Amino acid sequence: MAEAQLPGQMRSAQWTAVPIELSLKINQVTPLPKNSLSLPKNSALIKVSYASINPVDYKLAEFTIARFAAMGKGPWIPACDYAGIVVSTNMAHVKPGDKVVGCSNLPKFGTLAEYAVIEGAENVSKLPDGVDLKDAASLPIAAQTAMQCLAPYVKEGSKVVINGASGGTGTFGIQIAKILGCTVTAICSGPNAELCKNLGADDVIDYKSCDVIQELKKSEVKYDLIVDNVAVGGPIYANSHHYLNENGRYVTIAGGPDVSSIIGMIQITAQPAWLGGGQRRSGFIGRKPDDKELVKLASWVGDGKLKPFIEKVYNLDEAADAFKRLKSGRTRGKLVVKVSQM
């Protein structure tokens, strides 16, 4: 598609006030992204086909300091995951017409729109042949976070616990852990147990019907890694010396710019055991953009090794409903939004 073929305006979802889902509206005449006709260095103009939403899309955006200090004046276009087609670019590794997947730089967001300018080669990955754009859009934040929680810390035969196993990052985490040769114990609610087993979990603990800590202790298994997608620290970490081996590690992706998360971070990084801290190594994992890693994950999707579990695909004018569902904390797998026709 040549630049001359670009429309004068685009369709987008925009929000103006917290909470996002109550002010999110469709704007049929949104101006094209800034610099879309004169791209900044190392960037691409993407026609977005699908976007997926993640907790960071509201946790960071609704945080007052981030909203006004880093995001500029509203209205704002949410979401950062995308899959679509390159319209124009000055990057060397992609060209107009290529199918690509990636994530906008936070806190710019902006992918619930027909067009987005994406900066940084690490944020634009060329899709392998045969990978559906809908599936691809679910990968960047959730699958890469899962990969980065697991790959540096496990080897074939490692024993892994995944807390919050039925959500977006958790459903990818189960599968990636199995691809890497691990044994997986998934923690989820009873209704999601079958989903986790179908994705490859070897054991499932229903946190609603039993005491998770006691179940982990009773198993007498010494795990190598605990991935916590739900909490920052808390009882699972404080008691981890009972079921995490001496060289094991607890990692969490949970939390946001709030008091409880800050307290949790103190617990896992600085609080001594006698004051409720843990006795095992711990850390917070924040996703780092990585073009080659995202291509690898997409290749696994193309090969059938990794199967995105998408609870629902919403139309763009249903984006507010998608955010309501995401905020419920009961999402199974990923929520994807169809942004435009290709």
C-alpha positions in Angstrom: 0.0 0.0 0.0 1.5 3.4 -1.0 1.3 6.4 1.2 -0.9 8.1 -1.3 -3.6 5.5 -0.7 -3.9 6.3 3.0 -7.3 7.6 4.0 -7.6 11.1 5.6 -8.9 9.6 8.8 -9.4 6.3 10.6 -11.6 4.4 13.0 -10.5 4.0 16.6 -11.6 3.3 20.1 -10.8 6.3 22.4 -11.2 6.9 26.1 -11.3 10.2 28.1 -11.8 9.3 31.8 -11.2 6.6 34.4 -12.3 3.8 34.3 -11.5 3.2 30.7 -14.5 1.0 30.0 -17.0 3.6 30.9 -15.7 6.3 28.6 -14.4 4.2 25.7 -16.2 5.2 22.5 -15.7 4.6 18.8 -14.4 7.6 16.9 -15.1 7.2 13.2 -13.1 10.2 12.2 -9.9 9.9 14.2 -6.9 11.7 12.7 -4.2 9.4 11.4 -1.3 8.8 13.8 1.2 11.6 14.2 4.1 11.2 11.7 2.2 8.5 9.7 3.2 10.3 6.5 6.7 11.2 7.6 7.9 8.3 9.8 10.4 8.8 12.6 13.7 6.8 12.3 13.4 3.1 12.8 9.6 2.9 12.7 6.7 1.5 10.7 3.1 2.4 9.9 1.0 -0.6 10.5 -2.6 -1.3 9.4 -3.9 -3.1 12.5 -6.0 -6.1 11.9 -6.3 -7.4 15.5 -5.2 -6.2 18.9 -5.3 -8.0 22.2 -5.7 -6.4 25.6 -3.7 -7.0 28.8 -3.9 -5.8 32.4 -1.1 -3.3 31.8 -3.4 -1.6 29.3 -5.6 -0.3 32.2 -3.3 -0.5 35.2 -0.7 1.8 33.7 -3.1 3.9 31.7 -5.4 4.6 34.7 -2.5 5.5 36.9 -2.7 9.3 37.2 1.0 10.1 37.0 1.5 7.9 33.9 -1.6 9.3 32.2 -0.8 13.0 32.5 3.0 12.9 32.6 3.7 10.3 29.9 0.6 9.9 27.8 -0.1 13.6 26.9 -3.5 15.1 26.5 -6.4 12.8 25.7 -8.5 11.4 24.2 -6.4 8.2 24.3 -6.4 5.1 22.2 -5.7 2.0 24.4 -3.9 -1.3 23.9 -0.4 -2.1 22.8 -0.5 -5.7 21.3 -1.2 -5.8 17.6 -1.0 -7.9 14.4 -1.4 -6.4 11.0 0.2 -5.4 7.7 3.1 -3.0 7.1 2.0 0.1 5.1 5.3 1.9 5.1 8.6 1.6 7.0 12.2 2.7 7.1 13.2 -0.5 8.9 15.5 -3.0 7.2 13.9 -6.3 8.3 10.4 -5.7 7.0 8.8 -4.1 4.0 5.3 -2.9 2.9 2.9 -5.7 2.6 4.5 -7.9 5.3 2.4 -9.4 8.0 3.8 -8.4 11.3 3.2 -8.7 15.0 4.4 -6.7 18.0 3.7 -4.2 20.7 3.8 -0.4 20.9 6.1 1.2 23.4 4.5 1.8 26.7 2.9 4.1 27.7 2.1 5.1 24.1 -0.5 2.3 23.6 -2.6 3.1 20.5 -3.4 -0.2 18.8 -7.2 -0.1 19.0 -7.1 1.9 15.8 -7.0 1.1 12.1 -3.5 2.5 11.9 -0.6 2.8 14.3 3.0 4.1 14.1 5.2 1.5 15.8 8.8 2.6 16.8 11.7 0.3 17.3 12.7 -2.8 15.3 12.3 -4.9 18.4 8.5 -4.1 18.3 7.9 -5.2 14.8 8.3 -8.9 14.0 7.7 -10.5 10.7 5.2 -13.3 10.9 6.2 -16.7 9.7 4.0 -18.1 6.9 0.8 -19.8 8.0 0.3 -17.9 11.3 -3.2 -16.4 11.6 -3.2 -12.6 12.5 -5.8 -13.2 15.2 -3.6 -15.8 17.0 -0.5 -13.6 16.5 -2.1 -10.6 18.2 -2.4 -12.6 21.4 1.3 -13.2 21.7 3.4 -10.1 22.4 2.8 -9.3 26.1 1.3 -12.6 27.4 3.4 -15.2 25.6 6.7 -13.2 25.8 6.2 -12.6 29.5 5.5 -16.3 30.0 8.6 -17.2 28.0 10.8 -14.7 29.9 9.5 -16.1 33.3 10.5 -19.6 32.3 13.3 -19.9 29.8 16.2 -18.4 31.8 15.4 -20.5 34.9 14.5 -24.0 33.7 15.9 -26.9 31.9 14.5 -30.2 30.7 13.1 -32.1 33.7 12.5 -28.9 35.8 9.4 -28.9 38.1 7.4 -25.7 37.7 4.4 -24.2 39.6 2.2 -21.7 37.7 -0.2 -19.7 39.8 -3.0 -18.1 37.8 -2.6 -20.8 35.2 -5.9 -20.2 33.3 -5.3 -16.5 32.3 -3.5 -15.1 29.3 0.1 -15.5 30.5 -0.8 -18.7 32.4 -2.2 -20.5 29.4 0.9 -19.7 27.4 3.1 -20.5 30.4 1.8 -24.1 30.7 2.4 -24.8 27.1 5.9 -23.1 27.0 7.0 -25.0 30.1 6.0 -28.2 28.5 7.8 -27.3 25.2 10.9 -26.7 27.4 10.6 -30.1 28.9 9.2 -29.2 32.3 6.7 -30.8 34.6 3.9 -28.4 35.4 1.6 -27.9 38.4 -1.1 -25.4 37.7 -3.0 -23.5 40.3 -6.5 -22.3 39.1 -10.2 -22.6 40.0 -12.0 -25.8 39.6 -14.0 -24.8 36.5 -10.7 -24.1 34.7 -8.9 -27.3 35.8 -9.8 -29.2 32.6 -8.6 -26.3 30.4 -5.2 -26.4 32.2 -4.9 -30.2 31.8 -5.8 -29.9 28.1 -3.0 -27.4 27.7 -0.5 -29.8 29.2 -0.5 -29.4 33.0 0.6 -32.5 34.8 -1.2 -31.6 38.1 -3.8 -29.0 39.0 -4.5 -27.5 42.4 -8.0 -25.9 42.8 -7.4 -22.9 45.0 -11.1 -22.6 45.8 -11.5 -26.2 47.2 -8.3 -26.6 49.2 -5.4 -24.8 50.9 -2.8 -24.3 48.2 0.1 -24.0 50.6 -0.9 -27.3 52.3 -1.3 -29.0 49.0 2.1 -27.9 47.9 3.6 -29.1 51.2 1.8 -32.4 51.1 3.1 -33.2 47.6 6.6 -33.4 49.0 7.9 -32.2 45.6 10.8 -29.8 45.6 10.0 -27.4 42.7 12.6 -25.5 40.7 10.5 -22.5 39.8 7.2 -20.8 40.9 5.7 -18.4 38.4 3.1 -16.2 40.1 0.7 -14.5 37.7 -1.7 -13.4 40.6 0.2 -12.0 43.5 3.4 -10.2 44.5 4.8 -12.3 47.3 2.2 -13.4 49.7 1.8 -16.8 51.4 3.0 -18.8 48.4 6.4 -17.0 48.5 6.6 -16.7 52.3 6.2 -20.5 52.6 8.2 -21.4 49.5 11.2 -22.8 51.4 8.9 -25.8 52.2 8.4 -26.8 48.5 11.0 -24.8 46.5 14.4 -26.3 46.3 17.4 -24.4 47.7 18.4 -23.2 44.3 14.9 -22.6 43.2 13.3 -19.2 42.4 10.0 -17.4 42.8 9.1 -14.9 40.0 6.0 -12.7 39.7 4.5 -10.6 37.0 1.6 -9.4 39.0 1.1 -6.0 40.5 0.9 -2.4 39.4 1.4 1.1 40.7 -0.5 0.6 43.9 0.2 0.2 47.6 -0.4 -3.6 47.9 2.0 -4.2 45.0 4.7 -2.0 46.5 4.4 -3.9 49.8 4.6 -7.2 47.9 7.8 -6.0 46.1 9.3 -5.1 49.5 8.4 -8.6 50.8 10.2 -10.4 47.9 13.2 -8.1 47.7 14.0 -6.8 51.1 11.9 -8.2 53.9 13.7 -10.7 56.2 12.1 -14.1 56.7 11.3 -13.4 60.4 9.1 -10.5 59.3 7.2 -12.5 56.7 9.7 -12.5 53.8 10.7 -15.6 52.0 13.8 -17.8 52.1 14.3 -18.4 48.4 15.5 -16.2 45.5 12.8 -14.1 44.0 12.2 -11.4 41.4 9.8 -9.4 39.4 9.6 -10.1 35.6 8.7 -7.3 33.3 8.4 -8.2 29.6 11.3 -7.0 27.4 10.6 -6.6 23.7 12.6 -9.1 21.6 12.0 -9.5 17.9 13.7 -12.8 17.6 11.9 -14.3 20.6 8.5 -13.2 19.3 9.3 -14.8 15.9 10.2 -18.0 17.7 6.9 -18.0 19.6 5.0 -17.3 16.4 6.9 -20.2 14.7 5.7 -22.5 17.5 2.2 -21.4 16.8 2.7 -22.1 13.1 4.1 -25.5 13.9 1.2 -26.3 16.2 3.4 -26.6 19.3 1.8 -23.5 20.9 -1.9 -22.9 20.7 -3.3 -19.5 21.8 -6.4 -20.0 23.8 -8.6 -17.1 23.0 -11.8 -16.8 25.1 -13.5 -14.3 22.7 -12.9 -12.1 19.7 -14.6 -8.7 20.1 -15.4 -6.2 17.4 -13.9 -2.8 17.8 -17.2 -1.3 18.9 -17.3 -3.9 21.7 -13.9 -2.8 23.1 -15.5 -1.5 26.3 -17.1 -4.9 26.9 -13.6 -6.5 26.4 -12.1 -4.2 29.1 -15.0 -5.0 31.5 -14.3 -8.7 31.0 -10.6 -8.2 31.5 -11.1 -6.3 34.7 -13.3 -9.1 36.1 -10.2 -11.2 36.7 -12.0 -14.2 35.3 -10.7 -14.3 31.8 -9.8 -17.7 30.4 -6.8 -17.2 28.1 -6.8 -14.1 25.9 -9.2 -11.4 24.8 -8.7 -10.2 21.2 -10.3 -7.3 19.4 -10.8 -7.3 15.6 -9.8 -3.8 14.6 -10.1 -3.7 10.8 -10.7 -5.8 7.7 -7.5 -6.6 5.7 
